[in-house]
């Protein structure tokens, strides 16, 4: 019983940590919508993530088949998992770079007569969130499977992590929107995650602890910078 409780707590914590990049992506996209519908978009985005994770957990046998090699490239056996991670990483790189460009162009006022920071339609935002949810959910489920084989514990841990994400998503989105420097840092974080996904898909595993420690340090420095500006 003690082992199950420990596995549950550990897995819940890991799912919350792994959900940070998902929350940042959702926050940046939904901040482009009208303020009145942002909470609804965030709720739908996180709800989709929860649905995808539960479906994948129920289909564990099918998910594990994605780790089987499909073909080889330069002596690297490419699996379905690698293809999904590579596509997700490339999309993150493209989307984050595009968002940084639009943010900087808008801030500098160089928009060539066009408003490059207009809010995208609600449906388009949800579709983009859903696409990345699939990638993040896939990575999250593989982590859960590596921690325990107890399906109820995995589902409970994922549900609780999603509830925590939902509770804090509004605050995170508000903070990111309020401070442009944090928007750039958040987007840089997503670029880093994209590079990590592509590297992982290519057979070069980068421990996620390194990524999150680096981002945590950067956030700490930026928080001190914001506080000093207020003073």
C-alpha positions as CSV (number, residue, x, y, z in Angstrom):
1,X,0.0,0.0,0.0
2,X,2.9,2.3,0.9
3,X,4.5,1.6,-2.5
4,X,1.3,2.5,-4.3
5,X,0.9,5.7,-2.4
6,X,4.5,6.7,-3.1
7,X,4.1,5.9,-6.8
8,X,0.9,7.9,-6.9
9,X,2.5,11.0,-5.3
10,X,5.7,10.8,-7.4
11,X,3.7,10.3,-10.6
12,X,1.4,13.2,-9.8
13,X,4.4,15.5,-9.2
14,X,6.0,14.4,-12.5
15,X,2.8,14.9,-14.4
16,X,2.5,18.5,-13.0
17,X,6.1,19.3,-13.9
18,X,5.7,17.8,-17.4
19,X,2.5,19.8,-17.8
20,X,4.3,23.1,-17.4
21,X,5.2,23.3,-21.1
22,X,1.6,22.5,-22.1
23,X,0.3,25.2,-19.8
24,X,2.7,27.8,-21.3
25,X,1.7,26.9,-24.8
26,X,-2.0,27.1,-24.0
27,X,-1.5,30.4,-22.2
28,X,0.3,32.0,-25.0
29,X,-2.2,30.9,-27.6
30,X,-5.3,31.8,-25.6
31,X,-3.9,35.2,-24.6
32,X,-4.5,36.1,-28.3
33,X,-8.2,35.7,-27.9
34,X,-10.7,38.1,-26.5
35,X,-10.5,38.2,-22.7
36,X,-14.1,37.1,-22.3
37,X,-13.5,33.7,-23.9
38,X,-9.9,33.0,-22.7
39,X,-11.0,30.9,-19.7
40,X,-13.2,28.8,-21.9
41,X,-10.4,28.2,-24.3
42,X,-8.0,27.2,-21.5
43,X,-10.6,24.9,-20.0
44,X,-11.1,23.2,-23.4
45,X,-7.4,22.9,-24.0
46,X,-6.7,21.3,-20.6
47,X,-9.8,19.1,-21.0
48,X,-8.5,17.9,-24.4
49,X,-5.2,17.0,-22.8
50,X,-7.0,15.0,-20.1
51,X,-9.1,13.2,-22.6
52,X,-6.1,12.3,-24.8
53,X,-4.1,11.0,-21.8
54,X,-6.9,8.8,-20.5
55,X,-7.6,7.4,-24.0
56,X,-3.9,6.6,-24.4
57,X,-3.7,5.0,-20.9
58,X,-6.6,2.7,-21.8
59,X,-4.8,1.8,-25.0
60,X,-1.5,1.1,-23.4
61,X,-0.9,-2.0,-25.5
62,X,-1.4,0.0,-28.7
63,X,0.8,2.9,-27.4
64,X,3.7,0.5,-26.7
65,X,3.7,-0.6,-30.3
66,X,4.8,2.9,-31.2
67,X,8.2,2.1,-29.7
68,X,8.8,-0.7,-32.3
69,X,11.2,0.3,-35.1
70,X,9.6,1.1,-38.5
71,X,12.7,1.9,-40.6
72,X,16.3,3.0,-40.1
73,X,18.1,6.3,-40.9
74,X,21.9,6.4,-40.6
75,X,21.9,3.3,-38.3
76,X,19.1,4.9,-36.1
77,X,16.0,2.8,-35.8
78,X,13.0,5.1,-36.3
79,X,9.8,4.3,-34.4
80,X,6.3,5.7,-34.5
81,X,7.2,7.5,-31.2
82,X,10.1,9.2,-32.9
83,X,8.0,10.4,-35.8
84,X,5.4,11.9,-33.4
85,X,8.1,13.6,-31.2
86,X,9.9,14.9,-34.3
87,X,6.7,16.4,-35.8
88,X,5.7,17.9,-32.4
89,X,9.2,19.4,-31.9
90,X,9.2,20.9,-35.4
91,X,5.8,22.4,-34.8
92,X,6.9,23.9,-31.5
93,X,10.0,25.4,-33.2
94,X,7.9,26.9,-36.0
95,X,5.1,28.2,-33.8
96,X,7.3,29.6,-31.1
97,X,9.6,31.3,-33.6
98,X,6.6,32.8,-35.4
99,X,5.2,34.1,-32.1
100,X,8.5,35.7,-31.1
101,X,8.7,37.4,-34.5
102,X,5.1,38.7,-34.3
103,X,5.6,39.9,-30.7
104,X,8.8,41.7,-31.5
105,X,7.4,43.3,-34.7
106,X,4.4,44.5,-32.9
107,X,6.5,45.9,-30.1
108,X,8.8,47.7,-32.5
109,X,5.8,48.9,-34.5
110,X,7.2,47.5,-37.7
111,X,4.1,45.7,-39.1
112,X,4.2,47.0,-42.7
113,X,0.7,48.3,-42.3
114,X,-0.8,45.1,-41.0
115,X,-1.7,44.1,-37.5
116,X,0.4,40.9,-37.1
117,X,-0.8,40.2,-33.6
118,X,-4.6,39.9,-34.3
119,X,-6.5,37.3,-32.3
120,X,-6.9,34.0,-34.1
121,X,-10.3,32.4,-34.3
122,X,-11.4,30.3,-31.3
123,X,-11.6,27.1,-33.4
124,X,-8.1,27.6,-34.8
125,X,-6.6,28.0,-31.3
126,X,-8.3,24.9,-30.1
127,X,-7.0,22.9,-33.1
128,X,-3.4,24.0,-32.4
129,X,-3.7,23.2,-28.7
130,X,-5.2,19.7,-29.6
131,X,-2.2,18.9,-31.9
132,X,0.3,19.7,-29.3
133,X,-1.7,18.0,-26.6
134,X,-1.3,14.8,-28.6
135,X,2.5,15.1,-28.5
136,X,2.7,16.2,-24.8
137,X,0.2,13.4,-23.9
138,X,2.2,10.8,-25.7
139,X,5.4,11.8,-23.8
140,X,3.5,12.0,-20.5
141,X,1.9,8.5,-20.9
142,X,5.3,6.9,-21.6
143,X,6.6,8.5,-18.4
144,X,3.6,7.2,-16.5
145,X,4.0,3.7,-17.9
146,X,7.7,3.8,-16.7
147,X,6.6,4.7,-13.2
148,X,3.9,2.1,-12.5
149,X,1.7,-0.4,-14.3
150,X,-1.3,0.3,-12.1
151,X,-3.9,1.9,-14.4
152,X,-6.2,3.4,-11.7
153,X,-3.1,5.1,-10.1
154,X,-2.0,6.5,-13.5
155,X,-5.5,7.8,-14.3
156,X,-5.8,9.4,-10.8
157,X,-2.4,11.0,-11.0
158,X,-3.1,12.5,-14.4
159,X,-6.6,13.7,-13.4
160,X,-5.2,15.5,-10.3
161,X,-2.3,17.0,-12.4
162,X,-4.9,18.3,-14.9
163,X,-6.9,19.9,-12.1
164,X,-3.8,21.6,-10.7
165,X,-3.0,22.9,-14.2
166,X,-6.6,24.2,-14.6
167,X,-6.5,26.0,-11.3
168,X,-3.2,27.8,-12.1
169,X,-3.5,28.3,-15.8
170,X,-5.4,31.6,-15.5
171,X,-2.7,33.0,-13.2
172,X,0.1,31.8,-15.4
173,X,-1.6,33.3,-18.5
174,X,-2.1,36.6,-16.7
175,X,1.5,36.8,-15.6
176,X,2.8,36.0,-19.1
177,X,0.6,38.6,-20.7
178,X,1.5,41.3,-18.2
179,X,5.3,41.0,-18.7
180,X,6.5,41.0,-22.3
181,X,9.9,39.7,-21.1
182,X,8.3,36.7,-19.7
183,X,6.5,36.1,-23.0
184,X,9.8,36.0,-24.7
185,X,11.3,33.7,-22.0
186,X,8.3,31.4,-22.2
187,X,8.5,31.1,-26.0
188,X,12.3,30.5,-25.7
189,X,11.4,27.7,-23.3
190,X,9.1,26.2,-25.9
191,X,11.8,26.4,-28.5
192,X,14.1,24.5,-26.1
193,X,11.4,21.9,-25.6
194,X,11.0,21.6,-29.4
195,X,14.8,21.1,-29.8
196,X,14.7,18.5,-27.0
197,X,11.9,16.6,-28.7
198,X,13.7,16.6,-32.1
199,X,16.9,15.4,-30.4
200,X,15.1,12.7,-28.6
201,X,13.4,11.5,-31.8
202,X,16.8,11.4,-33.4
203,X,18.3,9.2,-30.8
204,X,20.0,11.8,-28.6
205,X,18.3,11.7,-25.2
206,X,18.6,14.9,-23.2
207,X,17.6,14.5,-19.5
208,X,14.6,16.8,-18.9
209,X,16.0,17.7,-15.5
210,X,18.6,19.8,-17.2
211,X,16.0,21.6,-19.2
212,X,13.8,22.4,-16.2
213,X,16.6,23.5,-14.0
214,X,17.9,25.9,-16.7
215,X,14.4,27.3,-17.1
216,X,13.9,27.6,-13.4
217,X,17.1,29.5,-13.0
218,X,16.1,31.8,-15.9
219,X,12.7,32.5,-14.4
220,X,14.3,33.2,-11.0
221,X,16.6,35.8,-12.6
222,X,13.8,37.4,-14.6
223,X,11.6,37.5,-11.4
224,X,14.4,39.5,-9.7
225,X,14.7,41.7,-12.7
226,X,10.9,42.5,-12.7
227,X,11.0,43.2,-9.0
228,X,13.9,45.6,-9.3
229,X,12.1,47.5,-12.1
230,X,9.0,47.9,-9.8
231,X,11.2,49.4,-7.1
